[in-house]
């Protein structure tokens, strides 16, 4: 499974989200202090992991993609383990897992949402295993609690719901078994959270942590909110089918739980996992977040469908293997196909396929700045600054909600004190939907235009900077 997912390390460089996640790990691996030296609106586990990997194996995007392949392979493997618990016919479980792996392979990447999904599925697997045992040992209870706390530290909103769901289930079951599991799991959850807060305090980052991850969340939710209406409008019939699938699977799970009491606890646990993980779609309900939320419901659907499948015969097994093999070869070929691509020689992007014009564009922007302080106030800033070895906190992800408690206009005003150039995307290009347009308009009104390079217009508050640029 890991080897198959690793094929997607060859996909072209297209995702800005991937670069934002890579940038956080890059700054962590270089010794930056989280929230103080680089910005992040999520709790720190994801960039602690990626930072450690980049520190050990080199600060290249390829290393992050290999880590992503490990996470996605882990998701597929736990998907199989959960199915195998209740599906007697092993080939059926393998076939469903293979179809899931093939269908989701090109969607996986390394980020906090997929890492949290892996943690949630492992928790579900452990909770389901408890169904077959009288009680957990103290060590097992603590391990479950620690994993729940780690989920919260991976992404505070969805992780809190996952952790709360685990604690609620343990509390209910304690009333039946009286084995103090809830207390042990609770203590296990407190350990990583408390340890993380002490670590951040020792580094002097605690105040910045609260500003970005909690006070700033209000701004993020208000400015970046995309609800059901926008999702249906963007995805059309496919979005409607996905929501219909979730509703149908939920109804079938409840019906089956009512009809078969022996399966009731298992199905209710799976539904609980599905809805607690589905919080990932708030406040941004788009294709990427919805695909993460769908996985637990695909697992429930596969298990319900597997219960209706008869035992796979030898001939049917061979046919299924051939079909899956054809899909496994064909889907990556289609997903990886792209025109005008070449292997990058840029720093941090080595061995990654990029658009052939990207390297020239990065070199042209770097030559224009000539080593002077420059800010690219666009979602694509990381594309240029990562190969240039540059990082500016807040400005390299200059989007609504990613700025903590600072407003975009306050950050722009702060540039008045610096002799720097400001790069804005030319007006004929579409801005990212999260870009603070009022800040872009403010710069165009109050700054002098220096010139143009590639897809950018260049501005400055500083008259001395203008003269310097004209002389060049």
C-alpha positions as CSV (number, residue, x, y, z in Angstrom):
1,X,0.0,0.0,0.0
2,X,2.8,2.4,0.9
3,X,4.6,1.6,-2.4
4,X,1.5,2.3,-4.4
5,X,0.9,5.6,-2.6
6,X,4.6,6.5,-3.1
7,X,3.9,6.6,-6.9
8,X,2.1,9.9,-6.3
9,X,5.3,11.5,-5.1
10,X,5.8,12.0,-8.8
11,X,2.8,14.2,-9.3
12,X,3.4,17.7,-10.6
13,X,3.8,20.7,-8.2
14,X,0.3,22.2,-8.3
15,X,-1.0,22.5,-4.8
16,X,-0.4,25.7,-2.8
17,X,-1.7,24.0,0.3
18,X,1.1,21.5,0.0
19,X,3.7,24.3,-0.1
20,X,2.2,26.1,2.9
21,X,2.4,22.9,4.9
22,X,6.0,22.3,3.6
23,X,6.9,25.8,4.6
24,X,5.9,25.3,8.2
25,X,7.9,22.0,8.4
26,X,10.8,23.8,6.7
27,X,10.9,26.6,9.2
28,X,10.6,24.1,12.1
29,X,13.5,22.0,10.7
30,X,15.6,25.2,10.5
31,X,15.1,25.9,14.2
32,X,12.3,28.4,14.1
33,X,10.0,28.8,17.1
34,X,6.4,27.9,16.2
35,X,3.9,30.8,16.1
36,X,6.6,33.2,17.0
37,X,9.0,32.8,14.1
38,X,6.4,31.3,11.6
39,X,2.7,31.4,11.5
40,X,0.2,28.5,11.7
41,X,-3.5,28.4,12.7
42,X,-3.5,24.8,13.8
43,X,-2.0,23.1,16.8
44,X,1.6,21.9,16.3
45,X,1.8,18.1,15.8
46,X,1.7,18.1,12.0
47,X,4.7,20.5,11.6
48,X,6.6,18.9,14.5
49,X,6.5,15.6,12.6
50,X,7.3,17.2,9.2
51,X,10.0,19.4,10.7
52,X,11.7,16.3,12.3
53,X,11.6,14.4,9.0
54,X,13.0,17.4,7.0
55,X,15.7,17.9,9.6
56,X,16.9,14.3,9.3
57,X,16.3,13.5,5.6
58,X,16.9,16.9,4.0
59,X,14.9,20.0,3.4
60,X,13.3,18.9,0.2
61,X,9.6,18.7,-0.8
62,X,10.2,15.1,-1.9
63,X,10.9,14.1,1.7
64,X,7.6,15.5,2.7
65,X,5.8,13.6,-0.1
66,X,7.4,10.4,1.1
67,X,6.1,11.1,4.6
68,X,2.7,11.8,3.0
69,X,2.9,8.4,1.3
70,X,3.5,6.8,4.7
71,X,0.5,8.5,6.2
72,X,-1.8,7.6,3.3
73,X,-0.5,4.0,3.3
74,X,-1.3,3.9,7.0
75,X,-4.8,5.1,6.4
76,X,-5.4,2.4,3.8
77,X,-3.9,-0.3,6.1
78,X,-6.0,0.7,9.1
79,X,-9.0,0.8,6.7
80,X,-8.3,-2.8,5.9
81,X,-7.7,-3.8,9.5
82,X,-11.1,-2.4,10.5
83,X,-12.9,-4.2,7.7
84,X,-11.1,-7.4,8.4
85,X,-12.4,-7.4,12.0
86,X,-16.0,-8.0,10.8
87,X,-15.6,-9.3,7.3
88,X,-15.0,-13.1,7.2
89,X,-14.0,-13.3,3.6
90,X,-10.5,-11.9,3.4
91,X,-10.5,-11.3,-0.4
92,X,-13.6,-9.1,0.0
93,X,-11.8,-6.9,2.5
94,X,-8.7,-6.7,0.3
95,X,-10.8,-5.8,-2.8
96,X,-12.6,-3.0,-1.0
97,X,-9.4,-1.6,0.5
98,X,-7.7,-1.8,-2.9
99,X,-10.5,0.2,-4.5
100,X,-10.3,2.8,-1.7
101,X,-6.6,3.1,-2.1
102,X,-6.8,3.5,-5.9
103,X,-9.6,6.0,-5.7
104,X,-8.0,8.1,-3.1
105,X,-4.3,7.8,-4.1
106,X,-4.1,11.1,-6.0
107,X,-6.0,13.0,-3.3
108,X,-3.7,12.1,-0.4
109,X,-1.0,14.6,0.6
110,X,0.8,15.3,3.8
111,X,-1.2,17.8,6.0
112,X,-2.9,18.0,9.3
113,X,-6.3,16.8,8.0
114,X,-5.0,13.5,6.7
115,X,-2.8,13.0,9.7
116,X,-5.8,13.5,11.9
117,X,-7.8,11.1,9.9
118,X,-5.1,8.4,10.4
119,X,-5.2,9.1,14.2
120,X,-9.1,8.9,14.2
121,X,-9.1,5.6,12.3
122,X,-6.5,4.1,14.7
123,X,-8.6,5.2,17.6
124,X,-11.7,3.6,16.0
125,X,-9.8,0.4,15.4
126,X,-8.7,0.2,19.1
127,X,-12.2,1.0,20.3
128,X,-13.7,-1.7,18.1
129,X,-11.1,-4.2,19.4
130,X,-12.3,-3.5,22.9
131,X,-15.6,-5.1,21.9
132,X,-13.9,-8.5,21.9
133,X,-12.1,-8.1,25.2
134,X,-13.3,-7.8,28.8
135,X,-11.3,-4.7,29.7
136,X,-8.3,-2.7,28.6
137,X,-5.1,-2.8,30.5
138,X,-3.9,0.5,32.1
139,X,-1.3,0.8,29.4
140,X,-3.9,0.4,26.6
141,X,-6.2,3.0,28.2
142,X,-3.3,5.5,28.5
143,X,-2.3,4.9,24.9
144,X,-5.8,5.6,23.7
145,X,-5.9,8.8,25.7
146,X,-2.5,9.9,24.5
147,X,-3.7,9.3,20.9
148,X,-6.8,11.3,21.6
149,X,-4.8,14.2,23.0
150,X,-2.5,14.0,20.0
151,X,-5.5,14.3,17.7
152,X,-6.4,17.6,19.5
153,X,-2.8,18.8,19.1
154,X,-3.0,17.9,15.3
155,X,-6.0,20.1,14.6
156,X,-7.8,21.8,17.5
157,X,-11.3,21.9,16.1
158,X,-11.7,18.4,14.6
159,X,-9.3,16.9,17.1
160,X,-11.3,18.2,20.0
161,X,-14.4,16.5,18.7
162,X,-12.5,13.2,18.1
163,X,-11.1,13.3,21.6
164,X,-14.5,14.2,23.1
165,X,-16.1,11.3,21.3
166,X,-13.5,8.8,22.6
167,X,-14.0,10.1,26.2
168,X,-17.8,10.0,25.9
169,X,-17.7,6.4,24.7
170,X,-15.3,5.4,27.5
171,X,-17.6,7.2,30.0
172,X,-20.6,5.3,28.8
173,X,-18.9,1.9,28.8
174,X,-17.4,2.5,32.3
175,X,-20.9,2.4,33.6
176,X,-21.3,-1.1,32.3
177,X,-17.8,-2.5,33.0
178,X,-16.7,-0.4,36.0
179,X,-13.0,-0.7,35.1
180,X,-12.0,3.0,35.4
181,X,-11.2,3.2,31.7
182,X,-12.5,6.8,31.4
183,X,-10.2,8.1,34.1
184,X,-7.2,6.5,32.5
185,X,-8.1,7.7,29.0
186,X,-8.7,11.2,30.4
187,X,-5.3,11.3,32.1
188,X,-3.7,10.0,28.8
189,X,-5.4,12.9,26.9
190,X,-4.1,15.4,29.4
191,X,-0.5,14.3,29.2
192,X,0.3,15.3,25.6
193,X,-1.8,18.5,25.8
194,X,-0.2,19.6,29.1
195,X,3.3,18.6,27.9
196,X,2.8,20.7,24.7
197,X,1.7,23.8,26.6
198,X,4.7,23.5,29.0
199,X,7.0,23.2,26.0
200,X,5.5,26.2,24.3
201,X,5.7,28.2,27.5
202,X,9.4,27.2,27.9
203,X,10.1,28.6,24.4
204,X,8.2,31.8,25.0
205,X,5.6,31.0,22.3
206,X,2.5,30.4,24.5
207,X,1.0,33.9,23.9
208,X,1.5,33.6,20.1
209,X,0.1,30.1,20.2
210,X,-3.2,31.4,21.7
211,X,-3.3,34.3,19.3
212,X,-3.0,32.1,16.2
213,X,-4.8,28.9,17.2
214,X,-7.6,30.2,19.3
215,X,-8.1,34.0,19.1
216,X,-7.4,34.0,15.4
217,X,-9.8,31.1,14.8
218,X,-12.7,33.5,15.1
219,X,-11.3,35.6,12.2
220,X,-10.5,32.5,10.2
221,X,-14.0,31.1,10.6
222,X,-15.7,34.4,9.8
223,X,-13.6,35.4,6.8
224,X,-13.0,32.0,5.2
225,X,-16.4,30.4,5.8
226,X,-17.7,28.3,2.9
227,X,-20.9,26.4,3.7
228,X,-23.2,23.9,2.2
229,X,-24.6,26.2,-0.5
230,X,-21.2,27.1,-1.9
231,X,-20.2,23.5,-1.8
232,X,-23.2,22.4,-3.8
233,X,-22.8,25.2,-6.2
234,X,-19.2,24.4,-6.9
235,X,-19.5,20.6,-7.1
236,X,-23.0,20.3,-8.7
237,X,-24.4,16.8,-9.0
238,X,-21.3,15.2,-7.6
239,X,-21.5,17.1,-4.3
240,X,-25.2,16.2,-4.1
241,X,-24.3,12.5,-4.6
242,X,-21.6,12.6,-1.9
243,X,-24.1,14.1,0.6
244,X,-26.7,11.6,-0.4
245,X,-24.2,8.8,0.1
246,X,-23.4,10.0,3.7
247,X,-27.2,10.2,4.5
248,X,-27.9,6.7,3.0
249,X,-25.0,5.1,4.8
250,X,-26.0,6.6,8.1
251,X,-29.6,5.5,7.8
252,X,-28.5,2.0,6.8
253,X,-26.1,1.8,9.7
254,X,-28.8,2.8,12.2
255,X,-31.3,0.3,10.6
256,X,-28.7,-2.5,10.8
257,X,-27.9,-1.6,14.4
258,X,-31.6,-1.9,15.3
259,X,-32.0,-5.1,13.4
260,X,-28.8,-6.9,14.6
261,X,-28.1,-6.1,18.3
262,X,-24.8,-8.0,18.1
263,X,-23.5,-5.4,15.6
264,X,-25.1,-2.4,17.4
265,X,-22.0,-1.2,19.3
266,X,-19.7,-1.6,16.3
267,X,-21.9,0.3,13.9
268,X,-22.7,3.1,16.4
269,X,-19.0,3.6,17.1
270,X,-18.3,3.8,13.4
271,X,-21.0,6.4,12.9
272,X,-19.7,8.3,15.9
273,X,-16.2,8.4,14.3
274,X,-17.7,9.5,11.0
275,X,-19.5,12.5,12.4
276,X,-16.8,13.6,14.8
277,X,-14.3,13.5,11.9
278,X,-16.7,15.3,9.7
279,X,-16.1,18.5,11.7
280,X,-13.2,18.9,9.3
281,X,-15.5,20.5,6.8
282,X,-16.1,23.5,9.1
283,X,-15.6,26.4,8.3
284,X,-14.4,25.5,4.7
285,X,-16.7,22.9,3.1
286,X,-14.9,22.3,-0.2
287,X,-13.7,19.3,-2.2
288,X,-10.5,18.7,-0.3
289,X,-12.0,18.8,3.2
290,X,-15.1,16.8,2.2
291,X,-12.9,13.9,0.8
292,X,-11.4,13.6,4.3
293,X,-14.8,13.6,5.9
294,X,-16.1,10.9,3.6
295,X,-13.6,8.2,4.5
296,X,-15.3,6.9,7.7
297,X,-18.6,6.7,5.8
298,X,-16.9,4.8,2.9
299,X,-15.7,2.4,5.6
300,X,-19.2,1.9,7.0
301,X,-20.6,1.5,3.4
302,X,-17.9,-1.1,2.6
303,X,-18.7,-3.1,5.7
304,X,-22.5,-3.0,5.1
305,X,-21.9,-4.0,1.4
306,X,-19.4,-6.7,2.4
307,X,-22.0,-8.3,4.7
308,X,-24.2,-8.8,1.6
309,X,-21.5,-10.3,-0.5
310,X,-21.2,-14.1,-0.7
311,X,-17.9,-15.8,-0.4
312,X,-15.6,-15.0,-3.4
313,X,-14.8,-18.0,-5.5
314,X,-11.4,-18.7,-7.1
315,X,-12.4,-17.5,-10.6
316,X,-14.1,-14.4,-9.2
317,X,-11.0,-13.7,-7.1
318,X,-8.7,-13.9,-10.2
319,X,-11.1,-11.6,-12.2
320,X,-11.2,-9.1,-9.3
321,X,-7.4,-9.1,-9.0
322,X,-7.0,-8.4,-12.7
323,X,-9.5,-5.6,-12.6
324,X,-7.9,-4.0,-9.6
325,X,-4.5,-4.4,-11.2
326,X,-5.7,-2.6,-14.3
327,X,-7.1,0.2,-12.2
328,X,-3.9,0.5,-10.2
329,X,-1.9,0.9,-13.4
330,X,-4.4,3.1,-15.2
331,X,-5.4,5.6,-12.5
332,X,-1.9,6.8,-11.6
333,X,-1.0,7.1,-15.3
334,X,-4.0,9.5,-15.9
335,X,-3.4,11.3,-12.6
336,X,0.3,12.0,-13.2
337,X,-0.1,13.0,-16.8
338,X,0.6,16.7,-17.3
339,X,2.0,18.8,-20.2
340,X,5.0,21.1,-20.3
341,X,6.6,19.6,-17.1
342,X,10.3,19.1,-16.3
343,X,12.3,17.9,-13.3
344,X,13.0,20.9,-11.0
345,X,16.6,22.0,-10.2
346,X,15.4,24.7,-7.7
347,X,16.5,24.5,-4.1
348,X,13.9,22.5,-2.0
349,X,12.1,21.4,-5.2
350,X,14.7,19.0,-6.5
351,X,13.3,15.7,-8.1
352,X,9.8,17.3,-8.3
353,X,8.0,17.8,-11.6
354,X,7.2,21.5,-12.1
355,X,5.9,23.6,-15.0
356,X,8.9,24.4,-17.3
357,X,8.2,28.1,-17.0
358,X,8.3,28.1,-13.2
359,X,12.1,27.9,-12.8
360,X,12.6,30.9,-15.2
361,X,9.9,32.9,-13.3
362,X,11.6,32.2,-9.9
363,X,14.9,33.3,-11.3
364,X,13.5,36.4,-12.8
365,X,11.8,37.5,-9.6
366,X,15.0,36.7,-7.6
367,X,17.0,38.8,-10.1
368,X,14.6,41.7,-9.8
369,X,14.8,41.8,-6.0
370,X,18.6,41.7,-6.2
371,X,18.8,40.5,-2.6
372,X,16.6,43.4,-1.3
373,X,13.8,42.8,1.2
374,X,10.6,42.0,-0.8
375,X,7.2,40.8,0.1
376,X,4.9,38.8,-2.3
377,X,1.4,39.5,-1.0
378,X,-0.2,36.6,-2.9
379,X,-1.1,33.0,-2.3
380,X,1.7,31.9,-4.5
381,X,4.4,33.6,-2.4
382,X,5.8,30.2,-1.2
383,X,6.3,29.1,-4.8
384,X,9.0,31.9,-5.2
385,X,10.3,32.4,-1.7
386,X,11.0,28.7,-0.8
387,X,13.6,28.2,-3.7
388,X,15.0,31.7,-2.8
389,X,15.5,30.6,0.8
390,X,13.2,33.4,2.1
391,X,10.4,33.4,4.6
392,X,8.4,36.3,6.0
393,X,6.0,35.4,8.8
394,X,2.4,36.3,8.0
395,X,3.3,37.7,4.6
396,X,4.2,34.4,2.9
397,X,0.6,33.2,3.6
398,X,-1.1,36.5,3.4
399,X,-4.7,35.1,3.6
400,X,-7.7,35.9,5.7
401,X,-7.5,34.0,9.0
402,X,-3.8,33.0,8.8
403,X,-2.6,36.2,10.5
404,X,-3.6,35.5,14.1
405,X,-5.2,38.6,15.7
406,X,-3.5,41.0,13.3
407,X,-5.6,42.5,10.5
408,X,-4.3,42.6,6.9
409,X,-4.2,46.4,6.9
410,X,-2.2,46.5,10.1
411,X,0.4,44.2,8.5
412,X,0.5,46.3,5.4
413,X,1.0,49.5,7.5
414,X,3.9,47.8,9.2
415,X,5.7,47.7,5.9
416,X,5.9,51.5,5.9
417,X,8.8,51.2,8.4
418,X,10.8,49.0,6.0
419,X,12.6,49.9,2.8
420,X,11.1,47.0,0.9
421,X,9.4,46.1,-2.3
422,X,5.9,44.7,-2.4
423,X,4.8,42.3,-5.1
424,X,1.1,42.2,-6.1
425,X,-0.5,40.0,-8.7
426,X,-1.3,41.9,-11.8
427,X,-5.0,42.9,-12.0
428,X,-5.7,40.7,-15.0
429,X,-5.0,37.6,-12.9
430,X,-7.6,36.2,-10.5
431,X,-6.8,36.4,-6.8
432,X,-7.0,33.5,-4.4
433,X,-10.4,33.5,-2.8
434,X,-8.8,34.0,0.7
435,X,-6.8,37.1,-0.3
436,X,-7.6,40.2,1.7
437,X,-8.7,42.4,-1.2
438,X,-8.9,45.6,0.9
439,X,-5.2,45.3,1.7
440,X,-4.3,44.9,-2.0
441,X,-6.4,48.0,-2.9
442,X,-4.8,50.0,-0.1
443,X,-1.3,49.3,-1.4
444,X,-2.3,50.3,-4.9
445,X,-3.7,53.6,-3.6
446,X,-0.9,54.5,-1.2
447,X,2.3,53.1,-2.8
448,X,4.4,54.0,-5.8
449,X,4.6,51.5,-8.6
450,X,8.2,50.5,-9.4
451,X,7.6,48.2,-12.3
452,X,6.5,44.8,-13.4
453,X,8.2,41.3,-13.4
454,X,6.6,38.1,-14.5
455,X,2.9,38.1,-13.3
456,X,3.6,40.8,-10.6
457,X,3.4,44.5,-10.2
458,X,6.0,45.9,-7.8
459,X,5.2,48.7,-5.3
460,X,7.0,50.4,-2.5
461,X,6.3,52.9,0.3
462,X,9.9,54.1,0.2
463,X,10.9,56.9,-2.2
464,X,14.5,55.9,-1.8
465,X,13.6,52.5,-3.0
466,X,11.9,54.0,-6.1
467,X,15.1,56.0,-6.9
468,X,17.2,52.9,-6.5
469,X,15.0,50.9,-8.8
470,X,14.9,53.6,-11.5
471,X,18.7,53.8,-11.4
472,X,19.0,50.1,-12.1
